[in-house]
Amino acid sequence: FSNWYLRQLTSELADDLDELRSASDFHAGESLAVLVHALRQGERVFERRERERIGGGG
């Protein structure tokens, strides 16, 4: 589920993510880790049964 969720999210937000990555204050290692962590927080919206139905668990 996690991989599916991140693929869907990054596909939908591609333009916004590109804008963030091209910002002068975006630092590849540190900023990327914070961004990925923030994006993953959205997974918590889905209940376990929904995650299993959509992507097989996780």
C-alpha atoms as a printed R data frame, in Angstrom:
   type eleno elety resid chain resno      x      y       z
1  ATOM     1    CA   PHE     A     1  0.000  0.000   0.000
2  ATOM     2    CA   SER     A     2  2.775  2.438   0.902
3  ATOM     3    CA   ASN     A     3  4.384  2.228  -2.514
4  ATOM     4    CA   TRP     A     4  1.048  2.574  -4.292
5  ATOM     5    CA   TYR     A     5  0.068  5.526  -2.108
6  ATOM     6    CA   LEU     A     6  3.328  7.405  -2.722
7  ATOM     7    CA   ARG     A     7  3.156  6.753  -6.479
8  ATOM     8    CA   GLN     A     8 -0.399  8.106  -6.635
9  ATOM     9    CA   LEU     A     9  0.408 11.088  -4.461
10 ATOM    10    CA   THR     A    10  3.567 12.078  -6.311
11 ATOM    11    CA   SER     A    11  1.784 11.678  -9.637
12 ATOM    12    CA   GLU     A    12 -1.033 13.988  -8.549
13 ATOM    13    CA   LEU     A    13  1.320 16.534  -6.972
14 ATOM    14    CA   ALA     A    14  4.107 16.352  -9.562
15 ATOM    15    CA   ASP     A    15  4.096 20.048 -10.480
16 ATOM    16    CA   ASP     A    16  4.027 21.161  -6.846
17 ATOM    17    CA   LEU     A    17  6.819 18.757  -5.916
18 ATOM    18    CA   ASP     A    18  8.962 19.993  -8.811
19 ATOM    19    CA   GLU     A    19  8.454 23.548  -7.611
20 ATOM    20    CA   LEU     A    20  9.498 22.588  -4.085
21 ATOM    21    CA   ARG     A    21 12.598 20.742  -5.285
22 ATOM    22    CA   SER     A    22 13.713 23.699  -7.389
23 ATOM    23    CA   ALA     A    23 13.411 26.167  -4.491
24 ATOM    24    CA   SER     A    24 16.682 27.727  -3.376
25 ATOM    25    CA   ASP     A    25 16.185 26.585   0.212
26 ATOM    26    CA   PHE     A    26 15.564 22.929  -0.704
27 ATOM    27    CA   HIS     A    27 18.483 20.754   0.413
28 ATOM    28    CA   ALA     A    28 18.563 17.372  -1.308
29 ATOM    29    CA   GLY     A    29 19.236 15.149   1.702
30 ATOM    30    CA   GLU     A    30 17.575 16.915   4.598
31 ATOM    31    CA   SER     A    31 14.630 18.505   2.787
32 ATOM    32    CA   LEU     A    32 13.857 15.351   0.832
33 ATOM    33    CA   ALA     A    33 13.684 13.274   4.011
34 ATOM    34    CA   VAL     A    34 11.287 15.775   5.599
35 ATOM    35    CA   LEU     A    35  9.157 15.874   2.444
36 ATOM    36    CA   VAL     A    36  8.886 12.081   2.197
37 ATOM    37    CA   HIS     A    37  8.017 11.844   5.893
38 ATOM    38    CA   ALA     A    38  5.299 14.472   5.475
39 ATOM    39    CA   LEU     A    39  3.827 12.747   2.416
40 ATOM    40    CA   ARG     A    40  3.734  9.388   4.204
41 ATOM    41    CA   GLN     A    41  1.648 10.878   7.009
42 ATOM    42    CA   GLY     A    42 -1.335 10.829   4.669
43 ATOM    43    CA   GLU     A    43 -1.362  7.027   4.791
44 ATOM    44    CA   ARG     A    44 -2.755  7.233   8.302
45 ATOM    45    CA   VAL     A    45 -6.057  8.488   6.910
46 ATOM    46    CA   PHE     A    46 -6.782  4.996   5.594
47 ATOM    47    CA   GLU     A    47 -7.991  2.269   7.930
48 ATOM    48    CA   ARG     A    48 -6.259 -1.099   7.856
49 ATOM    49    CA   ARG     A    49 -9.096 -2.735   5.876
50 ATOM    50    CA   GLU     A    50 -8.906  0.000   3.245
51 ATOM    51    CA   ARG     A    51 -5.128 -0.384   2.943
52 ATOM    52    CA   GLU     A    52 -5.480 -4.152   2.554
53 ATOM    53    CA   ARG     A    53 -8.219 -3.785  -0.061
54 ATOM    54    CA   ILE     A    54 -6.267 -1.212  -2.057
55 ATOM    55    CA   GLY     A    55 -2.729 -2.435  -1.809
56 ATOM    56    CA   GLY     A    56 -2.450 -5.654   0.087
57 ATOM    57    CA   GLY     A    57 -1.603 -4.442   3.584
58 ATOM    58    CA   GLY     A    58  0.892 -2.183   5.285
